Amino acid sequence: GWTPVGINRSYTINVADESKLLRLVVNYNDGKGTPETVSTEAGRVPVMPTLTINAIDPAGKSEGSTGSTPFSFTISRNGDLTGFSTVFWAVSGSGIHAADDLDFAGGQPPGGTVSFDPGVGSQTVIVNVLADTMAEPDEGFQVTLSNPSAARLSPMGGSAVSQILNDDVSGLPNYTFSLSPSSVYERSEEHTSELQSPCNLVCRLLLEKK
């Protein structure tokens, strides 16, 4: 059977309509007032293209020390490329050490809409990471696709991750020292005996004065 989807108005094709037949039916009255019906096949709804996103540097790269560092992501459109498609993308922190607002140029995670003209199969998204000189853990972030129009998201490829790799060193070195051997002996003219723990033994690290 047939289901009316648009009566005297436009109708936007969605994913559920893929591969279905379309029929245009026109009802009117002729010059004598007699009802007439004209029906014509309008074709089959094509399968919508699939969108996926991948990081150019999934393992990450160094953030740099000045300005900002671009991280590139490729959004691919596969399938029927004869029409227009759009999709929204947004950045968020991910992983144990997630990037926050101040890790990105502009002070907030970027986002926007990518458009595909007919025949276009890929677009590039640039995420500018703010460089700094502060030592910190490597930080993760992801770019997620949402709200596609005239396209569908790949079940496994709707997001991609990358890492902001720390390239700074701590300003102050750390020094660690310990006693070896662990047993300390006290010697006198009469005897030698092992000091029992605790024995209030104090270790000091001295720094040369210049």
N, C-alpha and C positions, 0 to 999 in steps of 0.2 A: 504494500500500500504506500500511499504518499501522505506526507505530513506538511501542512501549510506552515511556512516559517516566516514569510514576509508578505503582508497584504498592504498594498499602496505605501510601502516604505522600503528603506534599504535593509539589507540583512548582512551581517558580518559572519563570514565562514569561520568556524572554530574547529578544534582538533577532532571533536566528536563527529564532524561531518565528512572526514576524510574518506575518499573512495566511493562516496554515495553519488547517485545520479541526481541531476538537477533538471527540473521541468518548469518551464514558464507557462502559466495559464492566464489568459486574458479574457475577462467577461465584459460584454458590452451589449447595448441595444442598437439594432440597425435602424435605418431610416423609417421603418414602419413600426418601430417599438418592439420588434421581436428580439428576445434574448439570444445572443450568439456567444459561442465559446471558441477560442483559438488556443491550441496547446502545441508547444514545441519543446523538443529536447534541448537543454542548455549545456549538456556535457556532464562530465564526472568531476567531482571535487578532487583536486590533486592531493597527494600526501605532502604534508607540510615539511619544510626543511628542518633539520636538527641542528641545534646550536651547542657547541662545546667550547670550553676555555682551557688554555694551557699556559703555564708560566714559561717564559724563555729561559729563565734561570731558576728552576725549581729548588735547587740546593741553596740558592741565595747568592748574594755577593756583598762586598764590603760597602758600608754606608758612606765612607768618605769623611773628610775633615772640614770641608768648606762647601757652602752652597747646598745643593741637593743632588741626589743620585737617582736616575730614572730606572725603574723596574718595568720591564715590558711583558705584556700578556697578549696572547693571540686568541681572538674569538673566531671560530670557524663555523661556517654555515654549509651543511651538506644536504644534498637532495635536490628538490626542484628550486632552481634559482631564478625563475622567470618573474617573480614578484618582489615587492618590497617587504622587508622585515625589520623589526626593531626589538631591542632588549635593553633592560636596565641593568647596570652593574654597580656594586658597592663594595667598599673595603672594610674589613674588620680585623681585629687582632685574633690570633689563634695560637694554640700550643701552651706549654707550661709558662714560657716567658712571652706573653702576648704583647705585640706593639700597641701603643696607645696613641691618643690624638697628637701628642707633641712629637711623635716620630715621623710625622708627615708634613710636607711643605704646606703652609697655610694654617697649620695648627688643628687640622681635623682630617679624618679619613676621607679620601675623595670618592666620587661616584658620578654617574651620569647615564646618558642613553646613547647607545650605538645604533646607527641606521645602516641597513644594507640596501643598496640600489639593485635593480634587476641585473643579474649576471655576476654580482660580487659575492665571493665565497669566504672572504676573511677580512677582519678589521683588527687593528692593534690598539690596545689600551695602555697608557703610560701612567704609572704610579710613582710620583716623585717623593722619595724618602729624604727627610731632613738630615744633613750631615752634622756630626758633632765631634768633640774631642774628649768625651767622657767615657771611661771604661765601664762596660755594662755587659750583661749576658746577650747572646744572640737572641733576636726577637722574631717571632713569627707573625705573619698576616696572611689573609686570604682575600681573593676577589670572587664574589658570588654573583651569578646571573639570576634575574627574576623578571617577572611580568613580560614574557615575550609576546610579540604581536606578529601574526602570520608566520609563526615558527613554533617549534617545541624545544624544550630543554632536554639534553641528553640525560638519561637517568644517572649516569656515572660521571658526567663531565660538566656539571653545573657550577663547579667552583674549582679554583686552583690556588695552591699555597706557594709561598716563598719565604726566605729567611733574610733578615737584616743582620749581616755578620759584623760583629764587633771588630774594629781594627785599631782600637786605642789600648794603651797600657795604663795601669794604675800609676798615679804620681808618686806613691811611697812604697818602697820595697818592704816585704815582710821577712823577718829573720826568726828561725826556730832553732833552738838548741836543746840538748839533753845531756844527762850524765851517763858516762859509760866507763867502767862497769857500774851496775846498779848497786853493788855493795861498797861501802866506804869503811875503812879501818882506822882506828885510833891507835897510835904507837906511843909507848912510854918506855922508860928504862926498865921497868919491871915486866911489862907484858904488852901483847898486841891483842886488841879485841875489836869485834865488828860492832859498829854503831847500829842500834836498833831503830826501826822506823816507828814514829817520826822522830827525827833528830834535829829539827830546826836548821837544816843545811840550806844555806842561801847561795844562789848562783847569780852573778851579775854580768851583764854585757856592757863593756866599756867602749866608748867612742873616742877616738883620738881628737885632742884639741889642736887647732891650728891658729 
